[in-house]
Amino acid sequence: MNTSSEELYLEAEADIKNNNYAEAFKKYESILYEEPDSAPAHNSMGWLYKTQFDDYAKAENHFLTAIRCDSSYPHSYFHIAALLMDMERFDELSLHLDRCLRIRTIDKSWVYGRYALAEELKLNFEKAVHYFEKAILASQNDDKIKDYKQDIERCEMKREIGKRHKQQASGDKPGDGGVGKPGE
């Protein structure tokens, strides 16, 4: 970006922080008119389309364009992952995360954390715990490690709840040894 575009971009980012989305949108459009290959502007436009308009198609288009413009700009990868997860497009998310592991500017613990969240959403708690553990191994941030430990605890709790529900669905009650109702 040139200096005037960089200044305009920073102004637009400040507009976002102040919930002045219309002004930010105009500024990003202006940047893209002058510099159609601006990854940060495409990324921010994608964010606006996703969060303010719920227009996932336009958001995805801007995120992908940002990646094509600058494949090392990490923020678009994060937003595409969130979009794919929101839309429960798990197969595409997995391929996207595989690619993220090869991008040097992306925190690998974040990638493993996203794999884990996808598995958790699919109720695959064993796999989720596995990926949260990999996230811990890849992290050097104590706060993130604490968060991943809490994520593991949540998955373990859900796994236990799932076991109880399976027992109840099969007619067994927890603690009755599988004998069912009295008198049966």
C-alpha positions in Angstrom: 0.0 0.0 0.0 1.2 3.5 -0.6 1.3 6.1 2.2 -2.1 7.6 1.6 -3.7 4.2 1.4 -2.0 3.1 4.6 -3.3 6.2 6.4 -6.8 5.7 5.0 -6.6 2.0 6.1 -5.7 3.1 9.7 -8.5 5.6 9.7 -10.9 2.8 8.6 -9.6 0.5 11.3 -10.3 3.3 13.8 -13.8 3.6 12.4 -14.4 -0.1 13.0 -13.3 0.3 16.6 -15.7 3.1 17.0 -18.5 1.1 15.3 -18.6 3.5 12.4 -18.9 0.8 9.8 -20.3 2.9 7.0 -17.3 5.2 7.0 -14.9 2.2 7.3 -16.7 0.5 4.3 -16.3 3.7 2.2 -12.6 3.9 3.0 -11.9 0.3 2.2 -13.7 0.7 -1.1 -11.6 3.7 -1.8 -8.4 1.8 -1.1 -9.5 -1.1 -3.3 -10.3 1.3 -6.1 -6.8 2.7 -6.0 -5.1 -0.6 -5.0 -7.2 -3.6 -6.0 -4.5 -6.0 -4.7 -4.6 -4.7 -1.1 -4.8 -7.8 1.1 -5.6 -5.9 4.3 -8.4 -3.9 2.6 -9.9 -7.1 1.1 -9.7 -8.8 4.5 -11.4 -6.0 6.3 -14.1 -5.8 3.6 -14.7 -9.5 4.1 -14.9 -9.0 7.8 -17.6 -6.3 7.3 -19.6 -8.4 4.9 -19.5 -11.4 7.3 -20.2 -9.6 10.6 -22.3 -6.6 9.6 -24.2 -7.9 6.6 -24.2 -11.7 7.1 -23.2 -12.0 3.4 -21.0 -15.0 3.6 -20.5 -15.3 -0.2 -19.1 -11.7 -0.5 -17.1 -12.2 2.7 -15.5 -15.4 1.4 -14.7 -13.8 -1.9 -12.9 -10.9 -0.2 -11.0 -13.3 2.2 -9.9 -15.5 -0.7 -8.9 -12.4 -2.8 -6.8 -11.2 0.1 -5.0 -14.6 0.3 -4.4 -14.4 -3.5 -3.0 -10.9 -3.1 -0.7 -11.8 -0.3 -0.4 -15.4 0.7 1.6 -14.6 3.9 -1.0 -12.1 5.3 -2.4 -14.2 8.1 -5.6 -12.5 9.0 -7.6 -13.7 6.0 -6.8 -17.3 6.9 -8.3 -16.8 10.4 -11.5 -15.3 9.0 -11.9 -18.0 6.3 -11.6 -20.6 9.0 -14.3 -18.9 11.1 -16.5 -18.6 8.1 -16.1 -22.3 7.2 -16.8 -23.3 10.8 -19.8 -21.1 11.0 -21.2 -22.7 7.9 -20.3 -26.2 9.1 -18.3 -26.8 5.9 -15.9 -29.1 7.9 -14.3 -30.9 4.9 -13.3 -27.5 3.4 -12.2 -26.3 6.8 -9.9 -29.3 7.2 -8.3 -28.6 3.8 -7.9 -25.0 4.7 -6.3 -25.8 8.1 -3.9 -28.2 6.3 -2.8 -25.3 4.2 -2.5 -23.0 7.2 0.1 -25.4 8.7 2.3 -24.6 5.8 2.0 -20.8 6.1 4.9 -19.4 8.2 3.1 -16.4 9.5 0.3 -18.5 11.1 0.5 -19.6 14.7 0.4 -23.4 14.6 -1.3 -23.7 18.0 -4.2 -21.7 16.5 -4.4 -24.2 13.6 -4.6 -27.2 16.0 -7.1 -25.3 18.1 -9.3 -24.9 15.1 -9.0 -28.6 14.2 -10.1 -29.3 17.8 -13.1 -27.0 17.7 -14.3 -28.5 14.5 -14.0 -32.0 16.0 -15.8 -30.8 19.1 -18.7 -29.4 17.0 -18.9 -32.8 15.2 -19.1 -34.4 18.7 -15.7 -36.2 18.2 -14.4 -35.5 21.6 -11.5 -37.9 21.6 -10.1 -36.2 18.4 -10.9 -32.8 19.8 -8.8 -33.5 22.9 -6.0 -34.8 20.7 -5.9 -31.6 18.7 -6.1 -29.4 21.9 -3.1 -31.3 23.2 -1.3 -30.6 19.9 -2.2 -26.9 20.3 -0.6 -26.9 23.8 2.5 -28.5 22.4 2.8 -25.9 19.7 2.1 -22.9 22.0 4.5 -20.8 23.9 1.8 -18.6 25.4 0.8 -19.5 28.9 -2.6 -17.9 28.6 -3.4 -19.9 25.5 -2.2 -23.0 27.1 -4.6 -22.4 30.1 -7.4 -21.8 27.6 -6.6 -25.1 25.7 -6.6 -27.0 29.1 -10.0 -25.6 29.8 -11.1 -26.6 26.3 -9.9 -30.2 27.1 -11.9 -30.2 30.4 -15.0 -29.0 28.5 -14.6 -31.8 25.9 -14.0 -34.4 28.7 -17.2 -33.2 30.4 -19.1 -33.5 27.1 -17.7 -36.9 26.5 -19.1 -38.1 29.8 -22.5 -36.5 29.1 -22.5 -38.2 25.8 -21.9 -41.6 27.4 -24.8 -41.0 29.8 -27.1 -40.1 27.0 -26.1 -43.2 25.0 -26.8 -45.3 28.1 -30.2 -43.7 28.6 -31.1 -44.1 24.9 -30.4 -47.8 25.1 -32.7 -48.1 28.1 -29.9 -48.4 30.7 -29.6 -46.0 33.5 -26.3 -44.9 34.9 -25.3 -47.1 37.8 -27.9 -49.9 37.1 -25.4 -52.1 35.5 -27.4 -52.3 32.3 -30.3 -54.2 33.9 -32.9 -51.7 32.9 -36.1 -50.9 34.9 -37.0 -52.8 38.0 -39.2 -55.8 37.4 -37.9 -56.4 33.9 
